[in-house]
Amino acid sequence: MKKYIYIIFILVIAFNSKSQTNAKRDKIDELRVSFITKKVSLTNSEAQLFWPLYNEYNDKLDALKFTFKHTYLKNLNPETLTDKEAETFLLAEQILKQKEVDLNKEYIEKYKKILSAKKITLIKLAENDFKKELIKNIKGSSTE
């Protein structure tokens, strides 16, 4: 019986930890949407069309990176790395980068159907500004 209670306890802790991580990610996503929407002055109709595409793009980008990480980085050991493994890794990394470029091109074309090129560019600049602000806030809160 104690064994089952222990297992349930571990599962609850793991689930709670995952929930906190998801809550933090959701909060950052909310802040990103608000920051970029205001910075670029997206109208309500633009925002309603843009954000689902933006999220779809980021989900696909995350999936590409996740697959690469778990296929190549997870098992890569620098101490036992052979030249053949290094070549395989470098080729896979190049393929990943090309897929990222292709995905970016695809979504820029989709964005152009709802936004001007100027707004798309402003969004990319606002993304960088948001990342800088986020890092600045994290550094500021970690020194307090």
Secondary structure, DSSP 4 states (H G I P E B T S, - for coil): -HHHHHHHHHHHHHHHHHHHHHHHHHHHHHHHHHHHHHHHT--HHHHHHHHHHHHHHHHHHHHHHHHHIIIIITT--TTT--HHHHHHHHHHHHHHHHHHHHHHHHHHHHHHTTS-HHHHHHHHHHHHHHHHHHHHHHHHHH--
